Every structure is written in C-alpha cells, then in structure tokens.
Amino acid sequence: MNQNENQVAEDPAEKVVIAVQHTPTQRKFYNSERCETAREALQELIDSTGHTTDSAYYNGGLGFMDRHLHYLSTHPQVNMDGYLSNLRLMTKVR
C-alpha cells in the first residue's frame, strides 16, 4: 500500500466498510514494532475469557482492536504500557 492509498477496515458484526486515510504519523505507527506489540497485547485481551472486549459495546463501527490501535496511532506520546494496563483493568470481568 503506498502512502496515498486508503486502508479499508471492515467490522464483520456491522457489515460496515470504513475508509481510513492515515496521516504520516499514523502510517509510521502502523508500520512499527510498537504497533505489533500493541496488536499482540490487544489480541490477548480479545482471546481472554477474563476480559470483556465485545465490539458491540463500542460505537463508530470499529472493533475493539481497531479502536485502540487508532487511538495509539493518533496519540504517539501516550505511554503504551500504561494505556494497555489501564485497558486490562477496565475490561476485566468481575
């Protein structure tokens, strides 16, 4: 995908296709090891039965992982370890 192309995200639950135009900062994040680390941590939360990550809870047509990766891509100064730690606490099934 070159820099001028749009990435298309699809939420299977909603059957909605969303065209996303990434900024240079976002492209840098999505092509980084930091993104891969975040993706793995988010997938662990999704796969865990001890966390609620139901995408129906989130508005906007993005699933759990896409929503949080988007946030991290648009806020590069966020402490990712702290963000993921807080996310684990907020999604923990009690």
DOTIKE-84840 format. One line per field, with one value per atom (N, C-alpha, C, CB): residue number from 1; chain; atom name; x, y, z. Coordinates in Angstrom, 2 decimals. Atoms other than C-alpha are relative to their C-alpha. Glycine has a CB too. Layout:
DOTIKE-84840
nr <- NUM	...
kette <- A	...
atom <- CA	...
X <- X	...
Y <- Y	...
Z <- Z	...
***
This chain:
DOTIKE-84840
nr <- 1	1	1	1	2	2	2	2	3	3	3	3	4	4	4	4	5	5	5	5	6	6	6	6	7	7	7	7	8	8	8	8	9	9	9	9	10	10	10	10	11	11	11	11	12	12	12	12	13	13	13	13	14	14	14	14	15	15	15	15	16	16	16	16	17	17	17	17	18	18	18	18	19	19	19	19	20	20	20	20	21	21	21	21	22	22	22	22	23	23	23	23	24	24	24	24	25	25	25	25	26	26	26	26	27	27	27	27	28	28	28	28	29	29	29	29	30	30	30	30	31	31	31	31	32	32	32	32	33	33	33	33	34	34	34	34	35	35	35	35	36	36	36	36	37	37	37	37	38	38	38	38	39	39	39	39	40	40	40	40	41	41	41	41	42	42	42	42	43	43	43	43	44	44	44	44	45	45	45	45	46	46	46	46	47	47	47	47	48	48	48	48	49	49	49	49	50	50	50	50	51	51	51	51	52	52	52	52	53	53	53	53	54	54	54	54	55	55	55	55	56	56	56	56	57	57	57	57	58	58	58	58	59	59	59	59	60	60	60	60	61	61	61	61	62	62	62	62	63	63	63	63	64	64	64	64	65	65	65	65	66	66	66	66	67	67	67	67	68	68	68	68	69	69	69	69	70	70	70	70	71	71	71	71	72	72	72	72	73	73	73	73	74	74	74	74	75	75	75	75	76	76	76	76	77	77	77	77	78	78	78	78	79	79	79	79	80	80	80	80	81	81	81	81	82	82	82	82	83	83	83	83	84	84	84	84	85	85	85	85	86	86	86	86	87	87	87	87	88	88	88	88	89	89	89	89	90	90	90	90	91	91	91	91	92	92	92	92	93	93	93	93	94	94	94	94
kette <- A	A	A	A	A	A	A	A	A	A	A	A	A	A	A	A	A	A	A	A	A	A	A	A	A	A	A	A	A	A	A	A	A	A	A	A	A	A	A	A	A	A	A	A	A	A	A	A	A	A	A	A	A	A	A	A	A	A	A	A	A	A	A	A	A	A	A	A	A	A	A	A	A	A	A	A	A	A	A	A	A	A	A	A	A	A	A	A	A	A	A	A	A	A	A	A	A	A	A	A	A	A	A	A	A	A	A	A	A	A	A	A	A	A	A	A	A	A	A	A	A	A	A	A	A	A	A	A	A	A	A	A	A	A	A	A	A	A	A	A	A	A	A	A	A	A	A	A	A	A	A	A	A	A	A	A	A	A	A	A	A	A	A	A	A	A	A	A	A	A	A	A	A	A	A	A	A	A	A	A	A	A	A	A	A	A	A	A	A	A	A	A	A	A	A	A	A	A	A	A	A	A	A	A	A	A	A	A	A	A	A	A	A	A	A	A	A	A	A	A	A	A	A	A	A	A	A	A	A	A	A	A	A	A	A	A	A	A	A	A	A	A	A	A	A	A	A	A	A	A	A	A	A	A	A	A	A	A	A	A	A	A	A	A	A	A	A	A	A	A	A	A	A	A	A	A	A	A	A	A	A	A	A	A	A	A	A	A	A	A	A	A	A	A	A	A	A	A	A	A	A	A	A	A	A	A	A	A	A	A	A	A	A	A	A	A	A	A	A	A	A	A	A	A	A	A	A	A	A	A	A	A	A	A	A	A	A	A	A	A	A	A	A	A	A	A	A	A	A	A	A	A	A	A	A	A	A	A	A	A	A	A	A	A	A	A	A	A	A	A	A	A	A	A	A	A
atom <- N	CA	C	CB	N	CA	C	CB	N	CA	C	CB	N	CA	C	CB	N	CA	C	CB	N	CA	C	CB	N	CA	C	CB	N	CA	C	CB	N	CA	C	CB	N	CA	C	CB	N	CA	C	CB	N	CA	C	CB	N	CA	C	CB	N	CA	C	CB	N	CA	C	CB	N	CA	C	CB	N	CA	C	CB	N	CA	C	CB	N	CA	C	CB	N	CA	C	CB	N	CA	C	CB	N	CA	C	CB	N	CA	C	CB	N	CA	C	CB	N	CA	C	CB	N	CA	C	CB	N	CA	C	CB	N	CA	C	CB	N	CA	C	CB	N	CA	C	CB	N	CA	C	CB	N	CA	C	CB	N	CA	C	CB	N	CA	C	CB	N	CA	C	CB	N	CA	C	CB	N	CA	C	CB	N	CA	C	CB	N	CA	C	CB	N	CA	C	CB	N	CA	C	CB	N	CA	C	CB	N	CA	C	CB	N	CA	C	CB	N	CA	C	CB	N	CA	C	CB	N	CA	C	CB	N	CA	C	CB	N	CA	C	CB	N	CA	C	CB	N	CA	C	CB	N	CA	C	CB	N	CA	C	CB	N	CA	C	CB	N	CA	C	CB	N	CA	C	CB	N	CA	C	CB	N	CA	C	CB	N	CA	C	CB	N	CA	C	CB	N	CA	C	CB	N	CA	C	CB	N	CA	C	CB	N	CA	C	CB	N	CA	C	CB	N	CA	C	CB	N	CA	C	CB	N	CA	C	CB	N	CA	C	CB	N	CA	C	CB	N	CA	C	CB	N	CA	C	CB	N	CA	C	CB	N	CA	C	CB	N	CA	C	CB	N	CA	C	CB	N	CA	C	CB	N	CA	C	CB	N	CA	C	CB	N	CA	C	CB	N	CA	C	CB	N	CA	C	CB	N	CA	C	CB	N	CA	C	CB	N	CA	C	CB	N	CA	C	CB	N	CA	C	CB	N	CA	C	CB	N	CA	C	CB	N	CA	C	CB	N	CA	C	CB	N	CA	C	CB	N	CA	C	CB	N	CA	C	CB
X <- 0.86	0.00	0.90	-0.97	-0.82	1.55	-0.63	0.18	0.42	1.20	-1.32	1.05	1.23	-1.75	-1.23	0.18	1.14	-3.94	-0.71	0.45	0.80	-6.72	0.03	-1.47	0.16	-6.87	-1.48	0.87	1.41	-10.28	-0.12	-0.70	0.26	-11.42	-1.44	0.28	1.36	-14.42	-0.33	-0.16	0.48	-16.38	-1.00	-0.64	0.90	-17.93	-1.34	0.67	1.27	-20.58	-0.98	0.24	0.87	-21.94	-0.07	0.48	-0.07	-21.02	0.14	-1.24	-0.24	-19.85	1.45	-0.32	-1.36	-16.81	0.33	0.16	-0.41	-14.94	1.32	0.13	-1.26	-12.32	0.76	-0.27	-0.81	-9.48	1.20	0.45	-1.17	-6.94	0.96	-0.38	-0.97	-3.83	0.92	0.81	-0.99	-1.60	1.39	-0.15	-1.35	2.18	0.36	1.02	-0.27	2.38	-0.69	-0.48	0.72	-0.26	0.65	-1.47	-0.67	1.45	1.27	0.32	-1.23	4.70	-0.32	0.72	0.40	2.92	-0.39	-1.16	0.50	1.16	1.10	-1.08	-1.12	4.49	1.09	0.59	-1.03	6.34	-0.16	-0.04	0.02	7.24	-0.95	1.44	0.91	5.25	-1.44	0.07	1.34	2.08	-0.15	-0.27	0.06	2.87	-0.12	1.24	0.09	3.39	-1.40	1.05	1.36	0.08	-1.01	-0.35	0.92	-1.69	0.00	0.39	-0.10	-0.41	-0.68	1.47	0.61	-1.46	-1.52	0.55	1.46	-4.92	-0.61	-0.31	0.52	-5.35	-0.09	0.89	0.06	-4.54	-1.25	1.25	1.22	-7.35	-1.24	-0.08	1.15	-9.75	-0.18	0.18	0.06	-8.88	-0.29	1.31	0.18	-9.12	-1.48	0.74	1.37	-12.36	-0.16	-0.40	0.04	-11.44	-0.17	1.24	0.15	-11.93	-1.18	1.29	1.12	-14.96	0.49	-1.18	-0.45	-13.97	-1.02	1.36	1.07	-17.30	-0.07	-1.35	-0.02	-17.15	-1.36	0.50	1.34	-20.91	-0.10	-1.09	-0.02	-20.13	0.52	0.85	-0.64	-18.11	-0.78	1.44	0.69	-19.74	0.99	-0.76	-0.85	-18.40	0.39	1.22	-0.27	-18.16	1.36	-0.13	-1.30	-14.63	-0.07	1.09	-0.07	-13.91	0.95	0.44	-0.82	-12.04	1.45	-0.04	-1.41	-8.56	0.20	0.53	-0.14	-9.03	-0.17	-1.01	0.25	-10.40	1.24	-1.23	-1.13	-7.44	1.30	0.21	-1.16	-4.80	-0.12	0.13	0.21	-6.34	0.35	-1.46	-0.30	-6.13	1.51	-0.66	-1.45	-2.49	0.71	0.54	-0.64	-1.68	-0.18	-0.57	0.25	-3.17	0.54	-1.49	-0.56	-1.60	1.37	-0.96	-1.30	2.08	0.72	0.88	-0.68	3.10	-0.56	-0.09	0.62	0.84	0.96	-1.36	-0.78	2.67	-0.79	0.29	0.76	1.58	-0.16	0.67	0.10	2.36	-1.08	1.35	1.03	0.22	-1.39	0.31	1.29	-2.55	-0.55	0.15	0.44	-2.68	-0.32	1.07	0.27	-2.51	-1.38	1.10	1.31	-5.49	-1.11	-0.05	0.99	-7.34	-0.29	0.49	0.20	-6.80	-0.89	1.37	0.83	-8.27	-1.44	0.60	1.36	-11.26	-0.82	0.08	0.74	-12.16	-0.10	0.64	0.01	-11.63	-1.42	0.90	1.31	-14.70	0.05	-0.37	0.03	-15.66	-1.16	-0.08
Y <- -1.18	0.00	1.23	0.00	-1.20	3.32	1.06	0.55	-1.01	6.50	0.67	1.03	-0.69	7.84	-0.88	0.58	0.91	4.76	0.04	-1.43	0.11	4.40	-1.44	0.49	1.33	1.44	-0.18	-0.20	0.26	-0.17	-0.97	-0.55	0.85	-1.58	-0.48	0.75	0.53	-3.85	-0.63	-1.03	0.58	-4.69	-1.08	1.09	1.08	-8.13	0.01	-1.32	-0.02	-7.59	0.97	0.37	-1.03	-4.48	-0.03	1.36	0.04	-5.27	1.40	-0.70	-1.37	-1.68	0.10	1.03	-0.21	-0.75	1.47	-0.39	-1.35	2.31	0.29	0.16	-0.41	4.05	0.89	0.74	-0.72	5.34	0.60	-0.92	-0.68	7.91	0.26	1.33	-0.15	7.72	1.18	-1.27	-1.07	10.67	-0.65	0.97	0.58	10.21	-0.56	1.07	0.49	9.82	-1.34	1.03	1.26	7.10	-1.12	0.16	1.02	5.26	-0.48	0.56	0.37	5.36	-0.95	1.26	0.87	3.83	-1.39	0.62	1.28	1.11	-0.87	0.23	0.76	0.08	-0.27	0.73	0.11	-0.01	-1.27	1.21	1.11	-2.68	0.31	-0.29	-0.43	-0.66	-0.43	1.53	0.42	-1.35	-1.51	0.44	1.45	-5.05	-0.46	-0.64	0.31	-5.15	0.28	0.81	-0.37	-3.35	-0.99	1.45	0.95	-5.66	-1.34	-0.21	1.28	-8.75	0.10	-0.42	-0.18	-7.36	0.10	1.26	-0.12	-6.42	-1.34	1.05	1.32	-9.85	-0.92	-0.65	0.78	-11.44	0.35	0.23	-0.42	-9.39	-0.56	1.54	0.50	-10.39	-1.49	0.30	1.46	-14.08	-0.44	-0.62	0.32	-13.95	-0.04	1.01	0.05	-15.05	0.89	-1.45	-0.84	-12.80	1.48	-0.20	-1.40	-9.57	0.16	0.53	-0.31	-8.01	0.93	0.64	-0.80	-6.80	-0.05	-0.50	0.10	-7.17	1.29	-0.28	-1.20	-4.78	0.67	-0.34	-0.61	-4.22	1.11	-1.07	-1.01	-2.16	1.34	-0.47	-1.21	0.33	0.54	-0.30	-0.66	2.84	0.37	1.25	-0.51	4.03	-1.02	0.56	1.00	0.78	-0.66	0.61	0.64	-0.07	-1.05	1.04	1.03	-3.23	0.41	-1.33	-0.28	-3.36	0.31	-1.19	-0.19	-3.76	1.24	-1.24	-1.15	-1.20	1.32	-0.09	-1.23	1.39	0.39	-0.17	-0.31	1.12	0.23	-1.13	-0.27	0.91	1.39	-1.07	-1.34	4.02	1.06	0.17	-0.96	5.84	0.13	-0.44	-0.04	4.86	0.64	-1.42	-0.58	5.89	1.51	-0.63	-1.44	9.35	0.72	0.26	-0.57	9.88	-0.65	-0.21	0.69	8.90	0.23	0.45	-0.28	10.42	-0.81	1.47	0.80	8.07	-1.11	-0.59	1.12	5.63	-1.27	0.18	1.17	2.42	-1.04	-0.62	0.99	0.17	0.40	-0.17	-0.50	2.35	-0.08	1.43	0.05	2.56	-1.43	0.52	1.40	-1.22	-0.54	-0.88	0.41	-1.74	0.50	0.52	-0.55	0.58	-0.71	1.49	0.70	-1.16	-1.38	-0.12	1.31	-4.54	0.14	-0.63	-0.22	-3.13	0.34	1.14	-0.42	-1.54	-1.12	1.17	1.06	-4.67	-1.29	-0.29	1.21	-7.18	-0.37	0.19	0.50	-9.32	-0.18	-1.35	0.09	-9.02	-0.83	1.38
Z <- 0.00	0.00	0.00	1.23	0.00	-0.96	0.90	-1.43	-0.97	1.10	-0.35	0.13	0.40	-0.91	0.01	-1.36	0.00	-0.65	1.35	-0.32	-1.23	1.89	0.47	-0.22	-0.56	4.21	0.27	1.31	-0.24	4.42	1.16	-1.27	-1.16	7.75	-0.08	1.34	0.04	7.94	1.34	-1.14	-1.25	11.07	-0.38	0.95	0.44	10.44	0.72	0.22	-0.74	13.13	-0.64	1.47	0.55	11.44	-1.52	0.45	1.46	7.81	-0.57	-0.58	0.43	7.50	-0.44	1.15	0.48	5.44	0.23	-1.51	-0.36	6.67	-0.71	1.55	0.65	4.51	0.97	-1.36	-0.95	6.63	-0.73	1.17	0.56	5.45	1.15	-0.74	-1.08	7.63	-0.24	0.16	0.04	8.43	-0.04	1.24	-0.04	8.12	1.38	-0.39	-1.36	11.92	0.23	1.05	-0.16	11.84	-0.81	-0.41	0.83	8.96	0.68	-1.41	-0.71	10.93	1.14	0.53	-1.11	13.94	-0.51	0.79	0.49	11.92	-0.60	-1.04	0.56	10.36	1.03	-1.18	-1.03	13.69	0.84	0.91	-0.95	16.20	1.16	0.54	-1.06	18.76	-0.33	0.20	0.42	16.77	0.13	-1.46	-0.08	16.58	1.46	-0.65	-1.43	20.36	0.53	0.79	-0.43	20.93	-0.56	-0.45	0.65	18.46	0.74	-1.48	-0.74	20.31	1.36	0.17	-1.32	23.71	-0.11	0.67	0.19	22.40	-0.38	-1.08	0.38	20.82	1.22	-1.08	-1.24	24.19	0.79	0.86	-0.70	25.74	-0.69	0.07	0.77	22.97	0.23	-1.50	-0.16	23.36	1.43	-0.45	-1.41	27.15	0.38	0.88	-0.50	28.79	1.24	0.34	-1.19	31.72	-0.30	0.78	0.38	29.75	-0.96	-0.65	0.88	28.04	-1.10	0.79	1.15	24.57	-1.12	-0.50	0.99	22.79	-0.81	0.68	0.84	19.83	-0.10	-1.38	0.03	20.07	1.05	0.25	-1.06	23.18	-0.52	1.18	0.54	21.12	-1.18	-0.41	1.11	18.78	-1.08	0.50	1.05	15.48	-1.06	0.59	1.03	13.54	0.09	-1.31	-0.15	14.66	1.10	0.31	-1.02	16.58	1.12	-0.61	-1.18	19.88	-0.39	0.96	0.34	18.39	-0.87	-0.71	0.90	15.59	0.74	-1.14	-0.77	18.01	0.82	0.93	-0.87	20.38	-0.78	1.01	0.85	17.64	-0.61	-1.11	0.55	16.10	1.04	-0.48	-1.07	19.43	0.18	1.33	-0.19	19.89	-1.19	0.22	1.19	16.30	-0.05	-1.26	0.03	16.81	1.24	-0.13	-1.23	20.25	0.26	1.22	-0.10	19.81	1.32	-1.11	-1.27	23.17	1.16	0.31	-1.07	25.17	0.42	-0.47	-0.54	27.42	-0.29	1.56	0.44	25.72	1.10	-1.21	-1.08	28.69	1.00	0.72	-0.91	30.97	-0.61	0.40	0.70	28.38	-0.01	-1.45	0.05	27.96	1.39	-0.66	-1.37	31.72	0.45	0.95	-0.34	32.24	-0.76	-0.28	0.81	29.42	0.58	-1.45	-0.64	31.11	1.23	0.40	-1.20	34.33	-0.37	0.85	0.38	32.57	-0.63	-0.95	0.69	30.60	0.81	-1.34	-0.82	33.40	0.43	1.25	-0.42	34.08	1.51	-0.71	-1.47	37.72	0.46	0.64
***
